Amino acid sequence: MPHFQRLTIEEARNLTRDELLPRIEEEQKYWYSRIHNCEMKAGDDAAFRTFNEIMHTVIDAVADGRPTDQGYYTQTLAERGEL
């Protein structure tokens, strides 16, 4: 059982990137540990896809080197029309 709360699309839409980044780091550790230790179970694939969708929405602009505006980290994803 994870020691964190898995992110949902609805929850992620209502959080800022500043709030999401630490949660994504924790959930990423959880998923990659399960994958590398061959501990994935039936049903995990849908939850992992949801996590990946959230993660890429949150980090892709910075990872790709695209410019970000002032509200990039402080506005919720819903306010920005993302996810």
C-alpha positions as semicolon CSV with decimal commas, in nm:
position;residue;x (nm);y (nm);z (nm)
1;M;0,000;0,000;0,000
2;P;0,144;0,340;-0,094
3;H;0,233;0,580;0,185
4;F;0,100;0,865;-0,029
5;Q;-0,231;0,937;-0,195
6;R;-0,235;0,863;-0,568
7;L;-0,316;1,163;-0,782
8;T;-0,637;1,172;-0,981
9;I;-0,709;1,384;-1,288
10;E;-0,974;1,581;-1,099
11;E;-0,739;1,652;-0,808
12;A;-0,451;1,747;-1,037
13;R;-0,670;1,999;-1,222
14;N;-0,727;2,181;-0,894
15;L;-0,362;2,202;-0,786
16;T;-0,077;2,425;-0,899
17;R;0,249;2,292;-1,037
18;D;0,416;2,404;-0,714
19;E;0,176;2,175;-0,526
20;L;0,193;1,891;-0,779
21;L;0,568;1,855;-0,825
22;P;0,647;1,701;-0,482
23;R;0,351;1,466;-0,514
24;I;0,462;1,359;-0,860
25;E;0,812;1,286;-0,731
26;E;0,673;1,059;-0,458
27;E;0,433;0,878;-0,688
28;Q;0,703;0,835;-0,952
29;K;0,925;0,660;-0,696
30;Y;0,635;0,429;-0,612
31;W;0,561;0,334;-0,974
32;Y;0,919;0,285;-1,083
33;S;0,987;0,068;-0,780
34;R;0,687;-0,150;-0,869
35;I;0,798;-0,174;-1,231
36;H;1,163;-0,253;-1,158
37;N;1,071;-0,509;-0,892
38;C;0,814;-0,676;-1,122
39;E;0,532;-0,598;-0,877
40;M;0,275;-0,461;-1,122
41;K;-0,068;-0,620;-1,079
42;A;-0,384;-0,636;-1,286
43;G;-0,542;-0,290;-1,290
44;D;-0,216;-0,106;-1,223
45;D;-0,180;-0,020;-1,591
46;A;-0,476;0,222;-1,586
47;A;-0,352;0,396;-1,270
48;F;-0,001;0,419;-1,415
49;R;-0,135;0,572;-1,738
50;T;-0,328;0,831;-1,535
51;F;-0,013;0,917;-1,342
52;N;0,186;0,952;-1,664
53;E;-0,076;1,181;-1,816
54;I;-0,063;1,407;-1,511
55;M;0,317;1,400;-1,493
56;H;0,368;1,490;-1,858
57;T;0,112;1,769;-1,841
58;V;0,294;1,918;-1,543
59;I;0,655;1,888;-1,661
60;D;0,666;1,879;-2,043
61;A;0,696;2,254;-2,109
62;V;0,994;2,288;-1,876
63;A;1,151;1,962;-1,993
64;D;1,120;2,074;-2,356
65;G;1,273;2,413;-2,276
66;R;0,962;2,605;-2,380
67;P;0,920;2,945;-2,215
68;T;0,675;2,965;-1,927
69;D;0,476;3,263;-1,808
70;Q;0,449;3,406;-1,458
71;G;0,148;3,193;-1,360
72;Y;0,297;2,865;-1,480
73;Y;0,376;2,743;-1,128
74;T;0,113;2,935;-0,929
75;Q;-0,210;2,884;-1,124
76;T;-0,405;2,559;-1,110
77;L;-0,405;2,342;-1,419
78;A;-0,778;2,413;-1,455
79;E;-0,716;2,789;-1,450
80;R;-0,467;2,738;-1,731
81;G;-0,699;2,509;-1,929
82;E;-0,462;2,214;-1,900
83;L;-0,535;1,849;-1,836
